[in-house]
Amino acid sequence: MKNYRTYDFLKPGMPMVKKILMIIRNTIYLLRSISGIILMALLLSSCAATKNAEVTEEELQEHIEYLASDNLQGRLTGTEGDSLAAEYIKNELALYGFQPLEGDGFQRFRVTKRILPGENNKLTFGGKNYLSEKDFIPMGFSSDGELTAEVIFAGYGFNISTDSIRWNDYSGLDVKGKWVMILRADPEVANTRSLYIPFSGDRDKALLAKDMGAAGVLLVAGPASDDQDIFESLNKNDFSVGIPVLRIKRNVADEILSKSMAKISALEKKLNDSRKPFRLSTGVTLTGYAEIVREEAITRNVAMILPGSDARLKDEYIIIGAHFDHLGTGGPGSSSRAVDTTGVHYGADDNASGVAMMLELAEKFSNTKGSHNRSIICIGFTGEEMGLLGSKYYAENPLVDLKKVNAMINLDMVGRLRETNVLQISGVGTAEGFKDIVYSVSDTSVIKLALSEEGYGPSDHSSFYGKNIPVLFYSTGAHLDYHTPHDVADSINYNGMISVSSLVYSLGSRLASDTERLKFNESGPRIEEGRPARRKGVTLGIMPDFAGNIKNGLRADFVTPGKPAAIGGMKKGDIITAINGMPVNNIQDYMFRMGQLKNGETISVEVLRDGKIEVLLIQL
């Protein structure tokens, strides 16, 4: 409101007419402001009247129908729909009396939206220049750089030594400083159970070629593996292998092989029929330049707080979280299960349902006296579908002292309670007595509980479990509509959500009000569902940092007692930089290195600990 000062009207020498005009003007301002206040009060009163302190089907449906609407276009991280969802969540929480945890209530960070070929890509040999995106394209895991060198054909680029397969395309072959041309896929491309599958990935082949001394890689698809020879979109989740890698069309590969009187189709057939290595020197010197451009987008978590009612405990916290992002319109690389469909993936259950429940619980906490001695923090996470990016970012850049967080409750896919009335709750082993607390506040005559001890799993609670915070993950489970356009608001069991929310509220209120803090207990870890499987069952027994928060290494977020890494002296927080002398720069390098090892083998693992390199000997 404007500050009205009466002495402005009484200044000596001011003409009477001017005094009268100023009095009239300021009176109008005053009346406008008073009417504005009254109008605002009426609006707030009206809003309050339309909201219910109890969780209702109508309000749950209102939230979900907005978040899972065509207007938000699947809430893909970094898009307008993602931003609209964040605004909606913040505004709803503010309406319930929640305050920004910091600044305006948003925690901003950058994500890679997509990667594209740069403008400087080139491929030339024999006096001919080839066209980028028509004749060749850089791979998403390529590094930027130029190479002029001889081209060596190295078959499928394998180096396999298992009980069932012996195949080494590099035996006796000098590829140091050269381009290596490699066939994509494997000799049994039509066999979904082929033993070659773990060794057929493009990135793995490129990294192996680099290990063998190659300075660049040319990948080409034979007609048996890809009869149309079409370039795919670049995968934004790939990490660089450190050398230029180009995908070339078959006709370009045939021109490179022309001096050798060979064609890719014939070489592929020869390898597939014989199941034996075959390689040759093309006699061609090729100049190639690879450049990729990463388009970034700014996205944001929503972080709001409702202060606790106890003078001492209000500086401790309960976090209730739910991710609001989804898959956009699907398509290649989106993790959509409808692989041939491009259309809005509404994500009503995954995870508009979790957000809606979080909002309704927030409203209930704010309107229920004595419900929370500790402060309640509600966080809407983005980037979950891209690898827990939002929750990982928050855990690495917390807005409160994480040591003062009593527990984190994660709501993810809570909208499809079935007729069996089974609710899945993970993390009951992450605090002493947690299971007993969960049972004590749950009416198991209404909902049956399927409990899991582990604190690590495929959702945002994992990021907090990695910070020694007790976690509980509520879910009604997966279904056939998961990650398809059929996950719509009409398929939600709203009455079931009421029952689930009642359990979550009772548990949250108990954790927010008990005078004693929970005591964290390590329970797990286990490998997250949906992540690349370990080949041949070889494991160190760690929970790696899948989000890639560390550059030029891979952090062990957990080291399981009694497993090889722990026995060999690895500690939580160690950053793995090399295995058997070969560099590990990221999770993809780590998975590839582990895939080359065998049970019973003793390996050396270099880790960065407290700024110093330690070498550990670990028996698998």
PAMIMAR-619687 format. One line per field, with one value per residue (C-alpha): residue number from 1; y, x, z; residue in one letter. Coordinates in nm, 3 decimals. Example, Ala and Ser with C-alpha at 12.3 -4.5 7.8 and 13.67 -1.06 7.14 Angstrom:
<pts>
k: 1  2
north: -0.450  -0.106
east: 1.230  1.367
up: 0.780  0.714
r: A  S
</pts>
This chain:
<pts>
k: 1  2  3  4  5  6  7  8  9  10  11  12  13  14  15  16  17  18  19  20  21  22  23  24  25  26  27  28  29  30  31  32  33  34  35  36  37  38  39  40  41  42  43  44  45  46  47  48  49  50  51  52  53  54  55  56  57  58  59  60  61  62  63  64  65  66  67  68  69  70  71  72  73  74  75  76  77  78  79  80  81  82  83  84  85  86  87  88  89  90  91  92  93  94  95  96  97  98  99  100  101  102  103  104  105  106  107  108  109  110  111  112  113  114  115  116  117  118  119  120  121  122  123  124  125  126  127  128  129  130  131  132  133  134  135  136  137  138  139  140  141  142  143  144  145  146  147  148  149  150  151  152  153  154  155  156  157  158  159  160  161  162  163  164  165  166  167  168  169  170  171  172  173  174  175  176  177  178  179  180  181  182  183  184  185  186  187  188  189  190  191  192  193  194  195  196  197  198  199  200  201  202  203  204  205  206  207  208  209  210  211  212  213  214  215  216  217  218  219  220  221  222  223  224  225  226  227  228  229  230  231  232  233  234  235  236  237  238  239  240  241  242  243  244  245  246  247  248  249  250  251  252  253  254  255  256  257  258  259  260  261  262  263  264  265  266  267  268  269  270  271  272  273  274  275  276  277  278  279  280  281  282  283  284  285  286  287  288  289  290  291  292  293  294  295  296  297  298  299  300  301  302  303  304  305  306  307  308  309  310  311  312  313  314  315  316  317  318  319  320  321  322  323  324  325  326  327  328  329  330  331  332  333  334  335  336  337  338  339  340  341  342  343  344  345  346  347  348  349  350  351  352  353  354  355  356  357  358  359  360  361  362  363  364  365  366  367  368  369  370  371  372  373  374  375  376  377  378  379  380  381  382  383  384  385  386  387  388  389  390  391  392  393  394  395  396  397  398  399  400  401  402  403  404  405  406  407  408  409  410  411  412  413  414  415  416  417  418  419  420  421  422  423  424  425  426  427  428  429  430  431  432  433  434  435  436  437  438  439  440  441  442  443  444  445  446  447  448  449  450  451  452  453  454  455  456  457  458  459  460  461  462  463  464  465  466  467  468  469  470  471  472  473  474  475  476  477  478  479  480  481  482  483  484  485  486  487  488  489  490  491  492  493  494  495  496  497  498  499  500  501  502  503  504  505  506  507  508  509  510  511  512  513  514  515  516  517  518  519  520  521  522  523  524  525  526  527  528  529  530  531  532  533  534  535  536  537  538  539  540  541  542  543  544  545  546  547  548  549  550  551  552  553  554  555  556  557  558  559  560  561  562  563  564  565  566  567  568  569  570  571  572  573  574  575  576  577  578  579  580  581  582  583  584  585  586  587  588  589  590  591  592  593  594  595  596  597  598  599  600  601  602  603  604  605  606  607  608  609  610  611  612  613  614  615  616  617  618  619  620
north: 0.000  0.354  0.543  0.838  1.127  1.402  1.655  1.657  1.832  2.100  2.237  2.618  2.812  2.532  2.670  2.567  2.423  2.201  2.090  1.992  1.806  1.613  1.522  1.394  1.200  1.032  0.953  0.773  0.577  0.486  0.366  0.167  -0.001  -0.080  -0.223  -0.423  -0.569  -0.654  -0.807  -1.014  -1.130  -1.231  -1.418  -1.600  -1.674  -1.806  -2.022  -2.152  -2.233  -2.444  -2.634  -2.903  -2.980  -3.347  -3.535  -3.558  -3.740  -3.415  -3.233  -3.529  -3.550  -3.175  -3.193  -3.501  -3.382  -3.062  -3.223  -3.505  -3.281  -3.212  -2.860  -2.992  -3.226  -3.501  -3.273  -3.358  -3.211  -2.873  -2.806  -2.563  -2.840  -2.913  -2.544  -2.515  -2.814  -2.653  -2.327  -2.514  -2.707  -2.396  -2.195  -2.472  -2.511  -2.134  -2.137  -2.386  -2.162  -2.315  -2.075  -2.089  -2.292  -2.047  -1.753  -1.791  -2.158  -2.292  -2.466  -2.420  -2.634  -2.726  -3.047  -3.167  -3.134  -3.302  -3.335  -3.250  -3.272  -2.955  -2.743  -2.847  -3.222  -3.348  -3.668  -3.671  -3.920  -3.980  -3.617  -3.645  -3.459  -3.637  -3.471  -3.462  -3.619  -3.767  -3.978  -3.978  -3.849  -3.827  -4.060  -3.916  -4.061  -3.913  -3.655  -3.345  -3.367  -3.426  -3.726  -3.799  -4.163  -4.499  -4.701  -5.059  -5.289  -5.486  -5.697  -5.667  -5.509  -5.793  -5.912  -6.193  -6.469  -6.668  -7.035  -7.019  -6.762  -6.694  -6.404  -6.140  -5.903  -5.725  -6.022  -5.933  -5.618  -5.280  -5.007  -4.752  -4.399  -4.523  -4.520  -4.854  -4.948  -5.175  -5.349  -5.266  -5.532  -5.898  -6.220  -6.329  -6.008  -6.196  -6.404  -6.219  -6.463  -6.444  -6.472  -6.191  -5.929  -5.810  -5.729  -5.571  -5.214  -4.932  -4.744  -5.056  -5.134  -4.778  -4.780  -5.116  -4.981  -4.686  -4.926  -5.108  -4.783  -4.661  -4.284  -4.286  -4.524  -4.563  -4.760  -4.912  -5.128  -5.435  -5.523  -5.813  -5.578  -5.274  -5.318  -4.952  -4.804  -4.511  -4.277  -4.271  -3.965  -3.902  -4.029  -3.736  -3.972  -4.099  -4.005  -3.938  -4.220  -3.966  -4.019  -3.919  -4.176  -4.146  -4.356  -4.393  -4.519  -4.852  -4.690  -4.474  -4.781  -4.964  -4.676  -4.693  -5.070  -5.039  -5.079  -5.408  -5.527  -5.581  -5.472  -5.446  -5.684  -5.957  -5.901  -5.918  -6.246  -6.390  -6.309  -6.431  -6.761  -6.838  -6.692  -6.615  -6.283  -6.123  -5.792  -5.602  -5.281  -5.067  -4.876  -4.556  -4.250  -4.063  -3.723  -3.690  -3.426  -3.495  -3.225  -3.254  -2.972  -3.019  -2.813  -2.737  -2.630  -2.472  -2.670  -2.654  -2.840  -2.692  -2.666  -2.523  -2.546  -2.542  -2.441  -2.679  -2.589  -2.684  -2.422  -2.685  -2.937  -2.690  -2.680  -3.049  -3.168  -3.428  -3.424  -3.538  -3.565  -3.659  -3.614  -3.421  -3.482  -3.750  -3.857  -3.579  -3.728  -4.040  -4.148  -4.298  -4.264  -4.162  -4.496  -4.519  -4.876  -4.784  -4.785  -4.727  -4.452  -4.080  -3.903  -3.734  -3.961  -3.821  -3.980  -3.968  -4.240  -4.171  -3.936  -3.688  -3.920  -3.874  -3.497  -3.479  -3.681  -3.466  -3.151  -3.287  -3.402  -3.058  -2.899  -3.139  -3.074  -2.700  -2.720  -2.975  -2.832  -3.039  -3.247  -3.149  -3.038  -3.064  -2.858  -3.022  -2.973  -3.060  -3.102  -3.152  -3.310  -3.283  -3.499  -3.828  -4.000  -3.887  -4.056  -3.896  -3.567  -3.339  -3.534  -3.594  -3.224  -3.142  -3.402  -3.257  -2.896  -2.912  -2.606  -2.727  -2.922  -3.284  -3.399  -3.240  -3.438  -3.704  -3.892  -3.860  -3.997  -4.054  -4.086  -4.234  -4.407  -4.422  -4.404  -4.762  -4.948  -5.280  -5.497  -5.685  -5.358  -5.417  -5.114  -5.143  -4.968  -4.983  -4.862  -5.001  -5.121  -4.776  -4.678  -4.870  -4.974  -4.833  -5.145  -5.135  -4.767  -4.835  -5.115  -4.913  -4.637  -4.864  -5.022  -5.349  -5.449  -5.180  -5.202  -5.491  -5.394  -5.539  -5.425  -5.415  -5.346  -5.183  -4.810  -4.805  -4.831  -4.678  -4.344  -4.022  -4.158  -4.324  -3.984  -3.925  -4.278  -4.215  -3.927  -4.148  -4.033  -4.285  -4.320  -4.471  -4.525  -4.565  -4.713  -4.909  -5.078  -5.095  -5.179  -5.230  -4.857  -4.768  -4.542  -4.545  -4.284  -4.487  -4.372  -4.126  -3.958  -4.173  -4.483  -4.358  -4.525  -4.206  -4.386  -4.601  -4.285  -4.168  -4.488  -4.463  -4.096  -4.176  -4.414  -4.169  -3.885  -4.093  -4.200  -3.847  -3.694  -3.954  -3.886  -3.511  -3.518  -3.790  -3.627  -3.884  -3.878  -4.184  -4.365  -4.434  -4.793  -4.903  -5.146  -5.255  -5.141  -5.324  -5.241  -5.022  -5.181  -5.067  -4.997  -5.190  -5.541  -5.655  -5.895  -6.246  -6.167  -5.987  -5.719  -5.513  -5.474  -5.098  -4.858  -4.636  -4.274  -4.319  -3.946  -3.866  -3.593  -3.658  -3.587  -3.810  -4.091  -4.284  -4.235  -4.529  -4.397  -4.717  -5.005  -5.318  -5.492  -5.837  -5.780  -5.769  -5.390  -5.369  -5.663  -5.499  -5.175  -4.955  -4.694  -4.503  -4.187  -4.332  -4.221  -4.503  -4.369  -4.691  -5.068  -5.278  -4.960  -4.871  -4.538  -4.513  -4.170  -4.241  -4.509  -4.637  -4.688  -4.868  -5.106  -5.184  -5.253  -5.478  -5.662  -5.773  -5.937  -6.286  -6.422  -6.516  -6.270  -6.032  -5.680  -5.347  -5.055  -4.701  -4.471  -4.105  -4.066  -3.738  -3.598  -3.887  -4.189  -4.525  -4.860  -5.144  -5.513  -5.667  -6.032  -6.076
east: 0.000  0.116  0.250  0.010  0.171  -0.062  0.217  0.240  -0.095  0.007  0.327  0.345  0.283  0.106  -0.196  -0.532  -0.650  -0.342  -0.394  -0.752  -0.646  -0.377  -0.626  -0.873  -0.599  -0.461  -0.810  -0.878  -0.549  -0.643  -0.989  -0.845  -0.594  -0.856  -1.086  -0.793  -0.728  -1.095  -1.105  -0.792  -0.941  -1.259  -1.062  -0.857  -1.173  -1.332  -1.029  -1.027  -1.394  -1.332  -1.048  -1.099  -0.859  -0.934  -0.805  -1.095  -1.153  -1.262  -0.940  -0.721  -0.897  -0.861  -0.485  -0.436  -0.658  -0.456  -0.112  -0.207  -0.376  -0.295  -0.191  0.115  0.215  0.357  0.568  0.903  1.187  1.296  0.979  0.691  0.474  0.742  0.749  0.370  0.361  0.623  0.426  0.106  0.267  0.426  0.104  -0.099  0.149  0.154  -0.224  -0.198  0.042  0.371  0.662  0.952  1.236  1.467  1.419  1.101  1.048  1.223  1.559  1.693  1.948  2.045  1.978  2.080  1.769  1.916  2.239  2.279  2.552  2.759  2.822  3.187  3.153  3.341  3.448  3.682  3.903  4.007  3.944  3.574  3.387  3.090  2.782  2.709  2.374  2.340  2.653  2.775  2.690  2.881  2.766  2.636  2.934  3.189  3.438  3.496  3.809  3.978  4.180  4.364  4.474  4.457  4.136  4.150  3.847  3.815  3.503  3.257  3.519  3.496  3.737  3.539  3.676  3.404  3.327  3.101  3.269  3.627  3.648  3.921  3.916  4.228  4.463  4.783  4.623  4.798  4.535  4.737  4.659  4.427  4.062  3.894  3.589  3.352  3.026  2.738  2.535  2.648  2.631  2.302  2.102  1.770  1.832  1.695  1.878  2.212  2.527  2.677  2.427  2.634  2.923  2.732  2.676  2.814  2.969  3.131  3.288  3.417  3.566  3.733  3.880  4.019  4.168  4.338  4.498  4.255  4.232  3.893  3.606  3.378  3.062  2.864  2.552  2.538  2.210  2.141  2.132  1.977  1.845  1.732  2.061  1.888  2.059  1.904  1.868  2.168  2.136  2.166  2.251  2.575  2.912  3.206  3.456  3.731  3.789  3.595  3.328  3.132  2.844  2.878  2.639  2.709  2.778  3.047  3.198  3.197  3.388  3.646  3.676  3.689  4.068  4.031  3.762  3.524  3.173  3.014  2.730  2.976  3.199  2.898  2.784  3.135  3.159  2.808  2.863  3.213  3.183  3.553  3.741  3.825  4.004  4.187  4.372  4.173  4.473  4.269  4.370  4.065  4.017  3.722  3.604  3.340  3.146  2.834  2.636  2.453  2.138  2.068  1.749  1.690  1.450  1.358  1.252  0.979  1.077  0.834  0.817  0.547  0.711  0.672  0.471  0.735  0.998  1.273  1.170  1.076  1.443  1.416  1.236  1.021  1.045  0.751  0.848  0.703  0.836  0.621  0.809  0.718  0.806  0.660  0.538  0.753  0.955  1.306  1.523  1.231  1.192  0.837  0.709  0.500  0.807  0.619  0.392  0.452  0.185  0.129  0.235  0.000  0.163  -0.149  -0.025  0.341  0.348  0.062  -0.086  0.211  0.207  -0.167  -0.133  0.158  -0.050  -0.352  -0.136  0.025  -0.319  -0.416  -0.099  -0.146  -0.505  -0.461  -0.344  -0.080  0.000  0.365  0.605  0.880  0.868  0.720  0.910  0.730  0.950  0.830  1.117  1.178  1.414  1.325  1.259  1.602  1.783  1.669  1.825  1.614  1.642  2.012  2.062  1.876  2.069  2.397  2.279  2.041  1.850  1.848  2.098  2.033  2.151  1.834  1.603  1.425  1.289  1.203  0.871  0.855  0.523  0.558  0.274  0.016  -0.295  -0.367  -0.459  -0.597  -0.879  -0.624  -0.563  -0.187  0.033  0.408  0.630  1.008  1.272  1.134  1.484  1.644  1.574  1.569  1.213  1.079  0.878  0.703  0.616  0.471  0.253  0.143  -0.010  -0.156  -0.500  -0.410  -0.776  -0.821  -0.489  -0.246  0.119  0.396  0.712  1.069  1.373  1.590  1.635  1.758  1.520  1.409  1.280  1.379  1.407  1.734  1.902  1.825  1.906  2.252  2.283  2.208  1.848  1.573  1.336  0.998  0.879  0.503  0.369  0.067  0.287  0.340  0.074  0.035  -0.024  0.312  0.517  0.253  -0.001  -0.272  -0.172  -0.462  -0.663  -0.972  -0.774  -0.691  -0.849  -0.932  -1.102  -0.792  -0.581  -0.788  -0.700  -0.331  -0.312  -0.464  -0.175  0.086  -0.062  -0.066  0.293  0.407  0.240  0.401  0.748  0.692  0.583  0.778  1.027  1.297  1.479  1.492  1.826  1.945  2.020  2.190  1.961  2.076  2.184  2.063  2.094  1.812  1.552  1.577  1.951  2.195  2.233  2.574  2.723  2.809  2.705  3.031  2.986  3.192  2.904  2.859  2.578  2.725  2.627  2.411  2.344  2.707  2.761  3.135  3.334  3.623  3.530  3.247  3.155  3.054  2.747  2.731  2.968  2.789  2.950  3.083  3.098  3.422  3.463  3.423  3.655  3.910  3.901  3.670  3.477  3.158  3.240  3.547  3.568  3.668  3.903  4.043  3.997  4.302  4.472  4.196  4.021  3.671  3.523  3.151  2.888  2.905  3.281  3.232  2.970  3.193  3.498  3.298  3.163  3.515  3.582  3.520  3.417  3.718  3.947  4.163  4.162  4.322  4.088  4.220  4.008  4.032  3.991  4.041  4.224  4.469  4.479  4.459  4.507  4.289  4.324  3.979  3.890  3.561
up: 0.000  -0.074  0.230  0.273  0.460  0.588  0.611  0.230  0.232  0.487  0.339  0.375  0.057  -0.126  -0.320  -0.172  -0.504  -0.523  -0.162  -0.242  -0.558  -0.366  -0.092  -0.354  -0.541  -0.229  -0.106  -0.436  -0.400  -0.047  -0.145  -0.435  -0.206  0.058  -0.207  -0.343  -0.002  0.041  -0.307  -0.234  0.095  -0.085  -0.348  -0.086  0.107  -0.210  -0.285  0.070  0.041  -0.268  -0.101  0.157  0.441  0.380  0.077  -0.167  -0.494  -0.659  -0.577  -0.665  -1.000  -1.053  -1.004  -1.221  -1.505  -1.530  -1.506  -1.744  -1.999  -2.363  -2.264  -2.078  -2.364  -2.144  -1.918  -2.078  -1.873  -2.007  -2.207  -2.160  -2.014  -1.755  -1.664  -1.641  -1.407  -1.183  -1.168  -1.085  -0.800  -0.649  -0.668  -0.507  -0.223  -0.169  -0.148  0.139  0.332  0.223  0.179  -0.067  0.078  -0.093  -0.329  -0.533  -0.447  -0.757  -0.770  -1.121  -1.304  -1.658  -1.848  -2.193  -2.407  -2.714  -2.905  -3.272  -3.534  -3.544  -3.853  -3.898  -3.951  -4.253  -4.421  -4.718  -4.904  -5.262  -5.348  -5.261  -4.987  -4.830  -4.684  -4.313  -4.216  -4.565  -4.600  -4.241  -3.894  -3.564  -3.288  -2.961  -2.772  -3.014  -2.900  -3.108  -3.317  -3.650  -3.767  -4.090  -4.094  -4.266  -4.238  -4.108  -4.131  -3.805  -3.855  -3.567  -3.342  -3.088  -2.824  -2.660  -2.444  -2.268  -2.223  -2.528  -2.757  -2.864  -3.106  -3.118  -3.414  -3.288  -3.252  -3.440  -3.579  -3.546  -3.524  -3.330  -3.448  -3.724  -3.819  -3.745  -3.950  -3.755  -3.838  -3.608  -3.420  -3.423  -3.631  -3.471  -3.499  -3.533  -3.218  -2.914  -2.683  -2.860  -2.648  -2.860  -2.738  -2.436  -2.673  -2.962  -2.840  -3.055  -2.764  -2.618  -2.954  -2.991  -2.640  -2.706  -3.031  -2.837  -2.580  -2.867  -2.983  -3.249  -3.288  -3.461  -3.539  -3.841  -3.769  -4.055  -4.065  -4.289  -4.465  -4.227  -3.927  -4.096  -4.448  -4.474  -4.347  -4.172  -3.926  -3.578  -3.356  -3.134  -2.778  -2.536  -2.249  -2.401  -2.252  -2.483  -2.545  -2.609  -2.984  -3.300  -3.393  -3.717  -3.846  -4.224  -4.489  -4.663  -4.998  -4.834  -4.666  -5.002  -5.161  -4.880  -4.944  -5.323  -5.343  -5.158  -5.403  -5.108  -5.010  -4.668  -4.756  -4.858  -4.553  -4.320  -4.478  -4.454  -4.085  -4.008  -4.187  -4.058  -3.707  -3.732  -3.733  -4.065  -4.108  -4.379  -4.454  -4.696  -4.831  -4.793  -4.594  -4.469  -4.308  -4.074  -3.830  -3.567  -3.387  -3.176  -3.015  -2.687  -2.655  -2.291  -2.122  -1.784  -1.570  -1.202  -0.895  -0.675  -0.306  -0.049  0.331  0.598  0.928  1.220  1.527  1.786  1.869  1.896  1.631  1.357  1.255  1.164  0.853  0.685  0.306  0.095  -0.270  -0.608  -0.959  -1.205  -1.532  -1.786  -2.143  -2.355  -2.681  -2.661  -2.961  -2.991  -2.682  -2.459  -2.273  -2.405  -2.417  -2.720  -2.942  -3.267  -3.134  -3.118  -2.915  -2.581  -2.296  -2.032  -1.728  -1.513  -1.281  -1.355  -1.185  -1.178  -0.915  -0.680  -0.726  -0.665  -0.344  -0.227  -0.283  -0.100  0.191  0.200  0.229  0.507  0.706  0.675  0.800  1.078  1.407  1.585  1.276  1.242  1.511  1.250  0.934  0.625  0.299  -0.023  -0.331  -0.686  -0.877  -1.248  -1.454  -1.281  -1.613  -1.735  -1.446  -1.119  -1.229  -1.013  -0.688  -0.747  -0.803  -0.483  -0.283  -0.411  -0.365  -0.067  0.048  0.411  0.618  0.518  0.859  0.998  0.768  0.972  0.670  0.302  0.172  -0.203  -0.388  -0.737  -0.922  -0.643  -0.859  -0.962  -0.642  -0.764  -0.634  -0.425  -0.232  -0.218  -0.155  -0.209  0.046  0.005  0.247  0.573  0.657  0.628  0.990  1.314  1.396  1.068  0.985  1.323  1.277  0.931  1.063  1.367  1.153  0.882  0.880  0.709  0.702  0.438  0.251  0.238  0.263  0.050  0.227  0.105  0.320  0.055  0.037  -0.320  -0.612  -0.940  -0.810  -0.635  -0.281  -0.388  -0.404  -0.035  0.073  -0.070  0.181  0.485  0.513  0.603  0.308  0.228  -0.129  -0.180  -0.504  -0.623  -0.883  -1.258  -1.518  -1.892  -1.950  -1.791  -2.022  -2.296  -2.413  -2.236  -1.886  -1.863  -1.588  -1.650  -1.551  -1.200  -0.898  -0.706  -0.420  -0.384  -0.368  -0.071  0.115  0.028  0.125  0.465  0.536  0.412  0.618  0.936  0.881  0.788  1.091  1.316  1.174  1.190  1.555  1.739  1.972  1.891  1.559  1.338  1.329  0.976  0.885  0.564  0.383  0.040  -0.204  -0.509  -0.878  -0.999  -1.225  -1.583  -1.567  -1.783  -1.644  -1.528  -1.773  -1.667  -1.309  -1.221  -0.956  -0.714  -0.471  -0.494  -0.574  -0.845  -0.901  -1.210  -1.245  -1.325  -1.066  -1.077  -1.391  -1.498  -1.261  -1.103  -0.738  -0.519  -0.338  -0.131  -0.068  0.048  0.346  0.268  -0.109  -0.314  -0.308  0.071  0.130  -0.099  0.101  -0.105  0.094  0.035  -0.160  -0.335  -0.697  -0.930  -1.197  -1.349  -1.352  -1.441  -1.558  -1.805  -1.745  -1.598  -1.670  -1.625  -1.563  -1.922  -1.901  -1.570  -1.710  -2.008  -1.790  -1.559  -1.862  -1.952  -1.615  -1.478  -1.141  -0.930  -1.107  -0.902  -1.038  -0.956  -0.899  -0.878  -0.662  -0.572  -0.196  -0.013  -0.314  -0.337  -0.569  -0.392  -0.567  -0.438  -0.518  -0.537  -0.595  -0.777
r: M  K  N  Y  R  T  Y  D  F  L  K  P  G  M  P  M  V  K  K  I  L  M  I  I  R  N  T  I  Y  L  L  R  S  I  S  G  I  I  L  M  A  L  L  L  S  S  C  A  A  T  K  N  A  E  V  T  E  E  E  L  Q  E  H  I  E  Y  L  A  S  D  N  L  Q  G  R  L  T  G  T  E  G  D  S  L  A  A  E  Y  I  K  N  E  L  A  L  Y  G  F  Q  P  L  E  G  D  G  F  Q  R  F  R  V  T  K  R  I  L  P  G  E  N  N  K  L  T  F  G  G  K  N  Y  L  S  E  K  D  F  I  P  M  G  F  S  S  D  G  E  L  T  A  E  V  I  F  A  G  Y  G  F  N  I  S  T  D  S  I  R  W  N  D  Y  S  G  L  D  V  K  G  K  W  V  M  I  L  R  A  D  P  E  V  A  N  T  R  S  L  Y  I  P  F  S  G  D  R  D  K  A  L  L  A  K  D  M  G  A  A  G  V  L  L  V  A  G  P  A  S  D  D  Q  D  I  F  E  S  L  N  K  N  D  F  S  V  G  I  P  V  L  R  I  K  R  N  V  A  D  E  I  L  S  K  S  M  A  K  I  S  A  L  E  K  K  L  N  D  S  R  K  P  F  R  L  S  T  G  V  T  L  T  G  Y  A  E  I  V  R  E  E  A  I  T  R  N  V  A  M  I  L  P  G  S  D  A  R  L  K  D  E  Y  I  I  I  G  A  H  F  D  H  L  G  T  G  G  P  G  S  S  S  R  A  V  D  T  T  G  V  H  Y  G  A  D  D  N  A  S  G  V  A  M  M  L  E  L  A  E  K  F  S  N  T  K  G  S  H  N  R  S  I  I  C  I  G  F  T  G  E  E  M  G  L  L  G  S  K  Y  Y  A  E  N  P  L  V  D  L  K  K  V  N  A  M  I  N  L  D  M  V  G  R  L  R  E  T  N  V  L  Q  I  S  G  V  G  T  A  E  G  F  K  D  I  V  Y  S  V  S  D  T  S  V  I  K  L  A  L  S  E  E  G  Y  G  P  S  D  H  S  S  F  Y  G  K  N  I  P  V  L  F  Y  S  T  G  A  H  L  D  Y  H  T  P  H  D  V  A  D  S  I  N  Y  N  G  M  I  S  V  S  S  L  V  Y  S  L  G  S  R  L  A  S  D  T  E  R  L  K  F  N  E  S  G  P  R  I  E  E  G  R  P  A  R  R  K  G  V  T  L  G  I  M  P  D  F  A  G  N  I  K  N  G  L  R  A  D  F  V  T  P  G  K  P  A  A  I  G  G  M  K  K  G  D  I  I  T  A  I  N  G  M  P  V  N  N  I  Q  D  Y  M  F  R  M  G  Q  L  K  N  G  E  T  I  S  V  E  V  L  R  D  G  K  I  E  V  L  L  I  Q  L
</pts>
